[in-house]
């Protein structure tokens, strides 16, 4: 995720340096800023335990729950 964050920060810097093109891509820059302000989700022992118990110990359900958690869907 940090590679994606770094790429977004670099893209934002490049877009802001574009002069008049900023007006045309202002909404894209605002969306990038909003995405960068969101905290990065990390797994702690407590979160892993909660997800495991919520999914009844079924490894395939647990894996999907971890994926949804990291994407911010749940």
Helices and strands as residue ranges (DSSP letters): H 2-16, H 21-24, H 26-37, H 45-54, H 59-71
